[in-house]
């Protein structure tokens, strides 16, 4: 089992726009988590999505088996339509979720 952890005050990362509608109770919890952790809601959403994608083993195997896309790497930014790609580009230490396996 993995543990999801939000770093306090670590929400300054490069962004790519992705629009989605979410349930109001989830939006309320994201706002509350953002307030609690002193982060922006978009950072919380990025961390939650990054954590969820990392936990999906079948997707990770699929992603690892795909050939590298040189066009995407040379652009220096990630496409909002690219599933599994962090919106912030390569993760730095403060951008990565702290995941502990118990």
CNS distance restraints for C-alpha pairs under 8 A (distance, minus, plus):
assign (resid   1 and name CA) (resid 101 and name CA) 5.66 0.50 0.50
assign (resid   1 and name CA) (resid 102 and name CA) 5.36 0.50 0.50
assign (resid   2 and name CA) (resid  99 and name CA) 6.29 0.50 0.50
assign (resid   2 and name CA) (resid 100 and name CA) 5.49 0.50 0.50
assign (resid   2 and name CA) (resid 101 and name CA) 4.43 0.50 0.50
assign (resid   2 and name CA) (resid 102 and name CA) 6.02 0.50 0.50
assign (resid   3 and name CA) (resid  98 and name CA) 7.91 0.50 0.50
assign (resid   3 and name CA) (resid  99 and name CA) 5.48 0.50 0.50
assign (resid   3 and name CA) (resid 100 and name CA) 5.19 0.50 0.50
assign (resid   3 and name CA) (resid 101 and name CA) 6.39 0.50 0.50
assign (resid   3 and name CA) (resid 102 and name CA) 7.42 0.50 0.50
assign (resid   4 and name CA) (resid  51 and name CA) 7.13 0.50 0.50
assign (resid   4 and name CA) (resid  97 and name CA) 7.10 0.50 0.50
assign (resid   4 and name CA) (resid  98 and name CA) 6.50 0.50 0.50
assign (resid   4 and name CA) (resid  99 and name CA) 5.56 0.50 0.50
assign (resid   4 and name CA) (resid 100 and name CA) 7.40 0.50 0.50
assign (resid   5 and name CA) (resid  97 and name CA) 6.35 0.50 0.50
assign (resid   5 and name CA) (resid  98 and name CA) 5.27 0.50 0.50
assign (resid   5 and name CA) (resid  99 and name CA) 6.58 0.50 0.50
assign (resid   6 and name CA) (resid  37 and name CA) 7.00 0.50 0.50
assign (resid   6 and name CA) (resid  44 and name CA) 7.56 0.50 0.50
assign (resid   6 and name CA) (resid  47 and name CA) 7.52 0.50 0.50
assign (resid   6 and name CA) (resid  97 and name CA) 6.58 0.50 0.50
assign (resid   6 and name CA) (resid  98 and name CA) 7.02 0.50 0.50
assign (resid   7 and name CA) (resid  37 and name CA) 7.12 0.50 0.50
assign (resid   7 and name CA) (resid  94 and name CA) 7.56 0.50 0.50
assign (resid   7 and name CA) (resid  97 and name CA) 7.62 0.50 0.50
assign (resid   7 and name CA) (resid  98 and name CA) 7.65 0.50 0.50
assign (resid   8 and name CA) (resid  37 and name CA) 4.80 0.50 0.50
assign (resid   8 and name CA) (resid  38 and name CA) 5.79 0.50 0.50
assign (resid   8 and name CA) (resid  39 and name CA) 6.57 0.50 0.50
assign (resid   9 and name CA) (resid  37 and name CA) 6.61 0.50 0.50
assign (resid   9 and name CA) (resid  38 and name CA) 5.16 0.50 0.50
assign (resid   9 and name CA) (resid  39 and name CA) 5.19 0.50 0.50
assign (resid  10 and name CA) (resid  39 and name CA) 6.47 0.50 0.50
assign (resid  10 and name CA) (resid  43 and name CA) 7.99 0.50 0.50
assign (resid  10 and name CA) (resid  94 and name CA) 6.14 0.50 0.50
assign (resid  10 and name CA) (resid  95 and name CA) 7.12 0.50 0.50
assign (resid  11 and name CA) (resid  39 and name CA) 5.48 0.50 0.50
assign (resid  11 and name CA) (resid  40 and name CA) 6.08 0.50 0.50
assign (resid  11 and name CA) (resid  43 and name CA) 5.24 0.50 0.50
assign (resid  11 and name CA) (resid  95 and name CA) 7.67 0.50 0.50
assign (resid  12 and name CA) (resid  43 and name CA) 7.90 0.50 0.50
assign (resid  13 and name CA) (resid  43 and name CA) 7.94 0.50 0.50
assign (resid  13 and name CA) (resid  88 and name CA) 5.75 0.50 0.50
assign (resid  13 and name CA) (resid  95 and name CA) 7.06 0.50 0.50
assign (resid  14 and name CA) (resid  87 and name CA) 7.17 0.50 0.50
assign (resid  14 and name CA) (resid  88 and name CA) 4.63 0.50 0.50
assign (resid  14 and name CA) (resid  89 and name CA) 7.21 0.50 0.50
assign (resid  15 and name CA) (resid  87 and name CA) 5.42 0.50 0.50
assign (resid  15 and name CA) (resid  88 and name CA) 5.19 0.50 0.50
assign (resid  16 and name CA) (resid  78 and name CA) 6.98 0.50 0.50
assign (resid  16 and name CA) (resid  79 and name CA) 6.90 0.50 0.50
assign (resid  16 and name CA) (resid  80 and name CA) 5.61 0.50 0.50
assign (resid  16 and name CA) (resid  87 and name CA) 5.30 0.50 0.50
assign (resid  16 and name CA) (resid  88 and name CA) 7.09 0.50 0.50
assign (resid  17 and name CA) (resid  80 and name CA) 6.07 0.50 0.50
assign (resid  18 and name CA) (resid  80 and name CA) 5.68 0.50 0.50
assign (resid  18 and name CA) (resid  81 and name CA) 7.81 0.50 0.50
assign (resid  22 and name CA) (resid  26 and name CA) 6.76 0.50 0.50
assign (resid  22 and name CA) (resid  27 and name CA) 6.68 0.50 0.50
assign (resid  23 and name CA) (resid  27 and name CA) 6.39 0.50 0.50
assign (resid  24 and name CA) (resid  28 and name CA) 6.10 0.50 0.50
assign (resid  25 and name CA) (resid  29 and name CA) 6.29 0.50 0.50
assign (resid  26 and name CA) (resid  30 and name CA) 6.16 0.50 0.50
assign (resid  27 and name CA) (resid  31 and name CA) 6.19 0.50 0.50
assign (resid  28 and name CA) (resid  32 and name CA) 6.20 0.50 0.50
assign (resid  29 and name CA) (resid  33 and name CA) 6.04 0.50 0.50
assign (resid  30 and name CA) (resid  34 and name CA) 6.04 0.50 0.50
assign (resid  30 and name CA) (resid  41 and name CA) 6.19 0.50 0.50
assign (resid  30 and name CA) (resid  44 and name CA) 6.72 0.50 0.50
assign (resid  30 and name CA) (resid  45 and name CA) 7.27 0.50 0.50
assign (resid  31 and name CA) (resid  35 and name CA) 6.22 0.50 0.50
assign (resid  31 and name CA) (resid  41 and name CA) 5.92 0.50 0.50
assign (resid  32 and name CA) (resid  36 and name CA) 6.08 0.50 0.50
assign (resid  33 and name CA) (resid  37 and name CA) 5.98 0.50 0.50
assign (resid  33 and name CA) (resid  41 and name CA) 7.86 0.50 0.50
assign (resid  33 and name CA) (resid  44 and name CA) 7.37 0.50 0.50
assign (resid  34 and name CA) (resid  38 and name CA) 5.76 0.50 0.50
assign (resid  34 and name CA) (resid  39 and name CA) 4.88 0.50 0.50
assign (resid  34 and name CA) (resid  40 and name CA) 5.60 0.50 0.50
assign (resid  34 and name CA) (resid  41 and name CA) 5.23 0.50 0.50
assign (resid  34 and name CA) (resid  44 and name CA) 6.38 0.50 0.50
assign (resid  35 and name CA) (resid  39 and name CA) 6.66 0.50 0.50
assign (resid  35 and name CA) (resid  40 and name CA) 7.90 0.50 0.50
assign (resid  39 and name CA) (resid  43 and name CA) 6.55 0.50 0.50
assign (resid  39 and name CA) (resid  44 and name CA) 7.11 0.50 0.50
assign (resid  40 and name CA) (resid  44 and name CA) 6.72 0.50 0.50
assign (resid  41 and name CA) (resid  45 and name CA) 6.25 0.50 0.50
assign (resid  42 and name CA) (resid  46 and name CA) 6.16 0.50 0.50
assign (resid  43 and name CA) (resid  47 and name CA) 6.18 0.50 0.50
assign (resid  44 and name CA) (resid  48 and name CA) 6.13 0.50 0.50
assign (resid  45 and name CA) (resid  49 and name CA) 6.13 0.50 0.50
assign (resid  46 and name CA) (resid  50 and name CA) 5.99 0.50 0.50
assign (resid  46 and name CA) (resid  86 and name CA) 7.54 0.50 0.50
assign (resid  46 and name CA) (resid  87 and name CA) 7.27 0.50 0.50
assign (resid  47 and name CA) (resid  51 and name CA) 6.03 0.50 0.50
assign (resid  47 and name CA) (resid  96 and name CA) 7.47 0.50 0.50
assign (resid  47 and name CA) (resid  97 and name CA) 5.97 0.50 0.50
assign (resid  48 and name CA) (resid  52 and name CA) 6.15 0.50 0.50
assign (resid  49 and name CA) (resid  53 and name CA) 6.08 0.50 0.50
assign (resid  50 and name CA) (resid  54 and name CA) 6.16 0.50 0.50
assign (resid  50 and name CA) (resid  84 and name CA) 7.58 0.50 0.50
assign (resid  50 and name CA) (resid  86 and name CA) 6.60 0.50 0.50
assign (resid  50 and name CA) (resid  97 and name CA) 7.47 0.50 0.50
assign (resid  51 and name CA) (resid  55 and name CA) 6.36 0.50 0.50
assign (resid  51 and name CA) (resid  97 and name CA) 6.71 0.50 0.50
assign (resid  51 and name CA) (resid  99 and name CA) 7.85 0.50 0.50
assign (resid  52 and name CA) (resid  56 and name CA) 6.62 0.50 0.50
assign (resid  53 and name CA) (resid  59 and name CA) 7.45 0.50 0.50
assign (resid  53 and name CA) (resid  60 and name CA) 7.65 0.50 0.50
assign (resid  53 and name CA) (resid  84 and name CA) 6.26 0.50 0.50
assign (resid  54 and name CA) (resid  60 and name CA) 6.91 0.50 0.50
assign (resid  56 and name CA) (resid  60 and name CA) 6.31 0.50 0.50
assign (resid  57 and name CA) (resid  61 and name CA) 6.22 0.50 0.50
assign (resid  58 and name CA) (resid  62 and name CA) 6.26 0.50 0.50
assign (resid  59 and name CA) (resid  63 and name CA) 6.02 0.50 0.50
assign (resid  60 and name CA) (resid  64 and name CA) 6.04 0.50 0.50
assign (resid  61 and name CA) (resid  65 and name CA) 6.19 0.50 0.50
assign (resid  62 and name CA) (resid  66 and name CA) 6.54 0.50 0.50
assign (resid  63 and name CA) (resid  84 and name CA) 7.82 0.50 0.50
assign (resid  69 and name CA) (resid  73 and name CA) 6.61 0.50 0.50
assign (resid  70 and name CA) (resid  74 and name CA) 6.11 0.50 0.50
assign (resid  71 and name CA) (resid  75 and name CA) 6.32 0.50 0.50
assign (resid  72 and name CA) (resid  76 and name CA) 6.99 0.50 0.50
assign (resid  72 and name CA) (resid  77 and name CA) 7.13 0.50 0.50
assign (resid  72 and name CA) (resid  78 and name CA) 6.75 0.50 0.50
assign (resid  72 and name CA) (resid  79 and name CA) 7.84 0.50 0.50
assign (resid  73 and name CA) (resid  77 and name CA) 7.52 0.50 0.50
assign (resid  76 and name CA) (resid  89 and name CA) 7.70 0.50 0.50
assign (resid  77 and name CA) (resid  88 and name CA) 7.95 0.50 0.50
assign (resid  77 and name CA) (resid  89 and name CA) 6.23 0.50 0.50
assign (resid  78 and name CA) (resid  82 and name CA) 7.22 0.50 0.50
assign (resid  78 and name CA) (resid  85 and name CA) 6.80 0.50 0.50
assign (resid  78 and name CA) (resid  86 and name CA) 7.44 0.50 0.50
assign (resid  78 and name CA) (resid  87 and name CA) 6.18 0.50 0.50
assign (resid  78 and name CA) (resid  88 and name CA) 7.37 0.50 0.50
assign (resid  78 and name CA) (resid  89 and name CA) 5.94 0.50 0.50
assign (resid  79 and name CA) (resid  85 and name CA) 7.92 0.50 0.50
assign (resid  79 and name CA) (resid  87 and name CA) 7.66 0.50 0.50
assign (resid  80 and name CA) (resid  87 and name CA) 6.87 0.50 0.50
assign (resid  85 and name CA) (resid  89 and name CA) 7.25 0.50 0.50
assign (resid  86 and name CA) (resid  90 and name CA) 7.25 0.50 0.50
assign (resid  86 and name CA) (resid  91 and name CA) 7.61 0.50 0.50
assign (resid  91 and name CA) (resid  95 and name CA) 5.27 0.50 0.50
assign (resid  91 and name CA) (resid  96 and name CA) 5.68 0.50 0.50
assign (resid  92 and name CA) (resid  96 and name CA) 6.34 0.50 0.50
